[in-house]
Amino acid sequence: MRKLLSIITLSLLALPAKFASAANLREAFNQGGFVDRVAGPDGAGYNLSNRSIDPIIGQLILFFTSLLGVIFLLLTIYGGITWMLSRGEEKKIKSAQDTIQAAVIGLIIVVAAYMITYFILVRIAAPAISL
């Protein structure tokens, strides 16, 4: 089970790199670029005159935060079930406690990272941008 959790964790860490490796994002979002051809009047028919990358980044952050919340919930449930089914075996109880403890530490790290990012973007970067 530890190997499976390690594989899932490494996969989740590699997933943002896949999105970041997209080539020519500036070209894709420029006037007449890929997004205009696909979603513009000739494609899906969306109005693309007022667009920004900020909502996309916000949605990605919300998606990954939600995904990590679900992973925390699943690890907590797994640890609780393992603890309940341990039948007093100290090794299984310790393993279950370690799983729950790791899930809580991971949740604290994710929430702290979100709070730091929010603070930097809203309190520090926003006033500097409006100058």
MIDREN-596505 format. One record per atom (N, C-alpha, C): x, y, z. Coordinates in steps of 0.001 Angstrom, whole numbers, padded with zeros to 6 digits, always signed. Example, Ala and Ser with C-alpha at 12.3 -4.5 7.8 and 13.67 -1.06 7.14 Angstrom:
# MIDREN-596505
+013190-005690+007800+012300-004500+007800+013200-003300+007800+012850-002250+007080+013670-001060+007140+012900+000030+007870
//
This chain:
# MIDREN-596505
+000819-001195+000000+000000+000000+000000+000865+001261+000000+002018+001200+000675+002926+002346+000712+003452+002660-000689+003736+001602-001476+004229+001823-002830+003159+002489-003686+001901+002080-003513+000805+002670-004263+000651+004146-003915+000723+004466-002631+000621+005859-002214+001794+006677-002752+002974+006085-002788+004139+006777-003341+003952+007041-004827+003434+006078-005544+003202+006248-006982+002169+007329-007232+001091+007338-006455+000052+008359-006602+000616+009737-006300+001398+009849-005242+001987+011131-004876+002921+011641-005957+003775+010776-006467+004690+011189-007534+003936+011573-008802+002856+010867-009093+002047+011202-010263+001416+012576-010112+000926+012873-008912+000317+014179-008671+001351+015298-008719+002573+015004-008302+003617+016012-008380+004047+016254-009824+003968+015234-010663+004382+015368-012063+003275+015972-012929+002027+015931-012469+000903+016425-013258+001006+017913-013579+001331+018795-012601+001458+020210-012967+002561+020461-013985+003605+019658-013979+004680+019833-014953+004168+019589-016365+003208+018692-016521+002633+018439-017841+001920+019682-018358+001168+020374-017479+000487+021587-017901+001477+022708-018174+002532+022780-017384+003505+023857-017537+004379+023658-018764+004432+022454-019296+005310+022195-020431+004674+022537-021771+003461+023057-021768+002810+023418-023021+003616+024507-023716+003886+024300-024985+004712+025243-025732+003842+026334-026345+004424+027508-026507+003801+028626-027205+002466+029063-026605+002396+029176-025282+001166+029653-024656+000867+031086-025073+001897+031899-025164+001683+033297-025554+001076+033356-026960+001593+032536-027849+001074+032505-029211-000362+031979-029242-000652+030992-028408-001991+030401-028387-003032+031402-027916-002668+032277-026952-003645+033210-026401-003647+034566-027097-002732+034797-028037-002722+036055-028778-003892+036120-029737-004157+037331-030213-005233+037533-031176-004952+036698-032424-005926+035905-032846-005779+035054-034010-005063+033751-033737-004741+033481-032486-004039+032257-032124-004978+031060-032044-004488+029999-031447-005225+028744-031362-006570+028909-030660-006588+029649-029553-007830+029818-028793-008869+030549-029630-008452+031563-030385-009392+032276-031260-009973+031364-032326-009131+030517-032903-009606+029632-033966-010597+028588-033448-010347+028089-032217-011204+027030-031690-012476+027581-031061-012342+028643-030260-013489+029127-029498-014129+030366-030090-013526+030958-031095-014031+032207-031663-015290+032013-032494-015667+033056-033243-016909+033010-034020-016941+031888-035052-015781+031540-035619-015746+030456-036610-015774+029079-035965-015423+029002-034687-015390+027723-033981-016643+027537-033136-016483+027636-031816-017598+027406-030895-018503+028614-030746-018046+029788-031153-018884+030971-031131-018822+031774-029843-017792+031616-029037-017660+032377-027801-017095+033762-028076-017475+034736-027240-016927+036080-027322-015600+036104-026577-014531+036295-027301-013194+036255-026719-012561+037629-026580-013353+038691-026657-012776+040024-026615-012252+040393-025229-012827+039863-024168-012393+040194-022815-011971+038916-022105-010712+038534-022251-010251+037297-021652-008919+037515-020938-008655+036633-019983-007438+036731-019206-007037+035334-018755-005776+035163-018398-005305+033864-017925-005581+033685-016433-005883+034788-015738-006112+034718-014289-007214+033733-013890-008386+033734-014546-009403+032750-014146-008964+031301-014370-008158+031079-015403-007681+029721-015671-006757+029268-014554-005846+030136-014134-004938+029800-013041-005722+029577-011758-006724+030427-011504-007564+030262-010317-008297+028933-010319-008811+028536-011476-009511+027254-011573-008557+026082-011364-007336+026182-011873-006351+025121-011655-005987+024996-010180-005791+026133-009514-005486+026094-008080-006647+025485-007312-007882+025880-007651-009066+025318-006992-009171+023818-007236-008880+023386-008474-008947+021966-008799-007937+021158-007982-006676+021622-007954-005644+020875-007234-005881+020906-005723-006365+022020-005205-006680+022095-003775-007809+021124-003436-008828+021082-004274-009931+020152-004052-009465+018704-004150-008620+018418-005128-008093+017073-005295-007290+016640-004076-006459+017531-003563-005677+017204-002377-006566+017038-001150-007666+017778-001075-008634+017583+000007-009279+016206-000055-009600+015761-001249-010181+014418-001419-009155+013348-001047-007899+013553-001436-006845+012594-001076-006686+012534+000442-006731+013694+001115-006663+013724+002575-007811+012914+003175-009011+013127+002667-010179+012400+003185-010015+010897+002994-009567+010477+001818-009394+009048+001552-008318+008428+002439-007213+009147+002646-006157+008630+003519-006634+008544+004969-007413+009511+005401-007943+009481+006765-008902+008309+006941-009768+008099+005970-010707+006967+006039-009936+005647+006014-008931+005546+005146-008124+004333+005080-007418+004067+006410-006833+005106+006987-006165+004951+008276-007136+004551+009379-008316+005133+009378-009319+004790+010384-009805+003354+010259-010040+002925+009035-010496+001544+008827-009398+000558+009203-008152+000892+008824-007037+000024+009202-006914-000078+010715-007099+001027+011415-007019+001037+012867-008138+000198+013483-009349+000337+012938-010482-000419+013483-010331-001919+013243-009726-002283+012116-009596-003697+011780-008280-004314+012261-007502-003569+013034-006193-004061+013466-006294-005148+014537-007420-005214+015232-007650-006224+016265-006569-006214+017342-006078-005038+017659-005114-004911+018744-003673-005171+018373-003388-005448+017114-002008-005672+016691-001287-004329+016647-000236-004224+017441+000472-002952+017586+001069-002451+016270+001538-003366+015442+002157-002965+014175+001126-002314+013255-000076-002895+013172-001122-002324+012326-001648-001007+012902-001739-000940+014232-002192+000303+014861-001196+001422+014580+000066+001133+014712+001110+002121+014444+001081+002565+012981+000873+001615+012073+000786+001938+010650-000409+002858+010371-001544+002551+010995-002740+003373+010808-002527+004772+011375-001915+004861+012550-001644+006169+013137-000672+006973+012274+000320+006309+011716+001271+006986+010831+000575+007513+009580-000348+006736+009039-001088+007165+007845-001927+008398+008152-002638+008370+009258-003474+009515+009635-002605+010735+009923-001500+010516+010619-000605+011621+010940-000020+012234+009661+000384+011408+008715+000922+011914+007444-000149+012686+006665-001386+012201+006701-002476+012899+006008-002722+014268+006630-002715+014353+007948-002935+015636+008620-001781+016602+008338-000558+016113+008372+000595+016966+008062+000512+017456+006614+000141+016576+005701-000026+016972+004304-001105+018029+004134-002211+017879+004855-003287+018868+004781-002810+020210+005323-002067+020202+006405-001541+021449+006973-000610+022134+005971+000233+021356+005303+001145+021929+004307+000369+022533+003138-000660+021839+002667-001449+022335+001534-002186+023623+001921-002801+023645+003090-003530+024835+003529-002558+026000+003736-001391+025729+004326-000393+026791+004521+000085+027338+003179+000336+026465+002220+000769+026915+000891-000311+027758+000226-001560+027356+000369-002666+028126-000205-002765+029491+000454-002638+029536+001787-002733+030810+002503-001577+031736+002123-000372+031203+001995+000776+032028+001610+000583+032570+000200+000135+031720-000723-000112+032157-002099-001182+033234-002142-002258+033027-001410-003348+034007-001365-002837+035335-000809-002067+035282+000279-001537+036496+000881-000642+037245-000098+000229+036523-000780+001151+037170-001715+000387+037791-002879-000551+037058-003445-001264+037557-004617-002214+038694-004287-002928+038601-003163-003948+039599-002855-003360+040802-002126-002510+040557-001156-002020+041657-000320-000768+042344-000862+000074+041612-001549+001348+042188-001983+001331+042492-003482+000947+041529-004292+001020+041703-005746-000064+042635-006280-001276+042567-005723-002382+043389-006241-002108+044886-006095-001645+045400-004953-001335+046833-004880-000199+047243-005820+000781+046375-006012+001897+046706-006897+001447+046770-008351+000493+045933-008722-000006+045908-010094-000830+047164-010386-001588+047630-009399-002481+048770-009631-001765+050106-009688-000448+050161-009408+000291+051425-009438+000449+051955-010827
//
